[in-house]
Amino acid sequence: MKFRTILGAAAVLALAGASAPAADKDAADIAVDAAKKYAGTTISIVWEAGLQSLDPLNYSGPQWEKLTGIKVKVIEVPTDQMFTKIMQDFKSGAGAYDALNVIPSWMPDLARAGALEPLDKYVDKFGYRDELQDIAAAYRDNQMQYDGKIFGFPDDGDVMLLYYRKDIFEDPKVKEEFKAKFGYELAPPKDWKQFDEIGQFITDKMAPKVYGAGFFRTAPYPQYMFQERFRMEGGKFFNADTMKATVNGDVGLKVFKEMKAENKFMPPGVEQWNFVDNLAAFLQGTTAMTISWPPYGRWAAGYGSGEEALKWVPKSQVAGKVGYALTPLGRPELGVGFDLSVSATSKNKEAAYLFIQWLNSKKTSLERVQLPYTLRDPFRLSHYASEKYRGLWPDAPAYLDTIKTSGEKGLLDLSLLQQDKYDEAMTKAISSLWAGEDPKAILDRMAQQFDAITDKVGIDNQKAVYKVWAAKPGAYPQ
Amino acid sequence: MTLSASLNGAEQRRPSRLGRMLEDRLPYLIVAPAILILLLVGLFPLIYSLIVSFQRITMTENDTSFVGFLNYAELFRDARLWAALGHTAIITAIALPLELLIGFLMAQLFIDRMPGRQLFVALLVLPTVISPIVAGATWRLMFDIRFGPIGEILSFIAGEPVRILWTVNPAYVYPAIVICEVWQWSPFMFLLLLAALSNVDQSQLEAAEIDGASYLRVLRAIVLPAIAPVVAVACLIRGLDLVRIFDIIWALTEGGPGSRTETISLYTYVQGFSQFETSYTAAISFLVIALLTLITTLVLKRMELAR
């Protein structure tokens, strides 16, 4: 009996000893250990061309090869061709891609076509479920699944932030003058009326040296702003029962008219501004407010200014003078984003999965979102709380807190079957708005185009997808 | 040598039936591989596209069934397609005569020998060797409201700031495209017309001069008839190029504002590579092929009649 007890205790200790390292291991280590059996193979990953792909080219790819012996071939594809390339590979059955970067709004089309590998079984096999809980809810709950299955890991905390010039907003003389004129404190605008008043006030006072605000206005960027404003003002894209487009009602008209009117207090020619034009104007101090994705905040602070890859970014003249806030009305657009997925036609599915688990894990992703030259933005609770990240520049804590709050409150991009067609209709409509066409006529045309697309896709098919999308917490403000 | 021996020898030299057959068909056999490759490279994609145009292939759906003439019927209901054809026609109708006129005037200037003529001709031809996408991007910068020299020049002339949104304002967007297009391709017309003018019979010109014929009379009676075939070919080449115009507009306006400058090539690209409507794109392509074949045939017939 005594011997059996000792034997039993020894067995328990041995088991505990054996399982202890596994319990200590995080998802990154588990992925590395499991991937070592694939040493010597090569996996390919589709990544957005440009700055984004410097992550796997310079950092994560070589690191993964060092850890596991698996080579990573990065296939750089311009954003507007990524969907086509992924679908072409899937349709041909070539299996040229193993892992993929996927824009979440494409997920219904890609998953429905069968181009993406469901990841649930791998998540369970390699113990990744716990770490997925660390991904901010806005991304985890909205951008990870289709039809109840995991098809991608949210890997980029894309969200729109309001950037403003603290030095102007906190100037006592400017504040006093503003309060005397409008009766409230000069502060980051809470709604679009305040935004317009502040913008016009600064332009009247300081232009042409500084204009009240500047936005990117060329395709495809302004459609994300439209989507946000339209919903925050109470608009719905469709009648959920009939799937008839309802973008051309009073709300749409109000938003269009306001968007057009705002160009008047922005720098001349703002209608032609793209991402870089707007960035340059803000970094050079020409605009007092702008709305954009998180990289603007890092670059405005001068983070990564010595990087070779960021030589095209104008030297920030506003470092230390930039404040971060929620966009007016407080529910910013989670514009675009990226998921990491596995191609259904991959010949190395498990190796590809392990690579994306490692990339997306708490440990690796924290390093990746701090790479100054790529565009991946914080998307995990642990990123927002990271002491290392919060110490990168003096205002980094405020920056991370604003991203966290924005992410929590963020609104999803519309995501339907053949979403690109609805996006194109919105983009064209906004372009016509800048050209001076009648807003009502533009909106009516946009609604007609929406209806034509819905008819072509099939009203019942689209209605089912819209219902699922609209039920998500980030689809419409509650 | 006996007669019979001689006959035997002749019989021996006469090729066998197989040999005769080979001899007859040898030319065909020699060219057959080349023809086969040409058919495979040229005709197969065309036939394949034609088949695709009768199917329901899109990048996002798995249904590839045959739908008969559905895609072709859709063409007639597609207002954006006809608008795109209209925009193409407008650009062609404005740019082609301008290129011809400017090319002709430049050729007239350079027909006489002058110092540095070769250097100037080489410089004038430079725009045609630039990639159209680069030309479009360069002109986009030229038209830029902040950095563009065109705004500066206009402001200098007007004596006050002139701020024209060339690629946004509907009133200026076509002029912007035409300016860029004419800048790049007038030198092509110039080269062809310079060569044609150089070949006009000098004795006829001298005789007309001695007879005291006016410049316009000489132009109408001698020069234009002499260069007419070259003008027709030049117009045909440039006309077809203009119908296919893509790069310059893509770089300048991307078809905007809205779809105001979307040409048929841009629309086809958007349908095929942005909206993934593979079969419908094939149907559009065949519509364009049919239209271009019709126009080309009419022009060639007219040229034949003129000859």
Chai-1 contact restraints between the chains, C-beta under 6 A:
chainA,res_idxA,chainB,res_idxB,connection_type,confidence,min_distance_angstrom,max_distance_angstrom,comment,restraint_id
A,M87,B,M59,contact,1.0,0.0,6.0,A-B,restraint_1
A,D109,B,T60,contact,1.0,0.0,6.0,A-B,restraint_2
A,P268,B,I145,contact,1.0,0.0,6.0,A-B,restraint_3
A,P268,B,R163,contact,1.0,0.0,6.0,A-B,restraint_4
A,G269,B,I145,contact,1.0,0.0,6.0,A-B,restraint_5
A,G269,B,R146,contact,1.0,0.0,6.0,A-B,restraint_6
A,E271,B,L165,contact,1.0,0.0,6.0,A-B,restraint_7
A,E271,B,V168,contact,1.0,0.0,6.0,A-B,restraint_8
A,Q418,B,T60,contact,1.0,0.0,6.0,A-B,restraint_9
A,K421,B,Q275,contact,1.0,0.0,6.0,A-B,restraint_10
A,K428,B,G258,contact,1.0,0.0,6.0,A-B,restraint_11
A,K428,B,S259,contact,1.0,0.0,6.0,A-B,restraint_12
A,S431,B,G256,contact,1.0,0.0,6.0,A-B,restraint_13
A,S431,B,P257,contact,1.0,0.0,6.0,A-B,restraint_14
A,S431,B,G258,contact,1.0,0.0,6.0,A-B,restraint_15
A,S432,B,P257,contact,1.0,0.0,6.0,A-B,restraint_16
A,S432,B,G258,contact,1.0,0.0,6.0,A-B,restraint_17
A,W434,B,V168,contact,1.0,0.0,6.0,A-B,restraint_18
A,A435,B,V168,contact,1.0,0.0,6.0,A-B,restraint_19
A,A435,B,P170,contact,1.0,0.0,6.0,A-B,restraint_20
A,A435,B,P257,contact,1.0,0.0,6.0,A-B,restraint_21
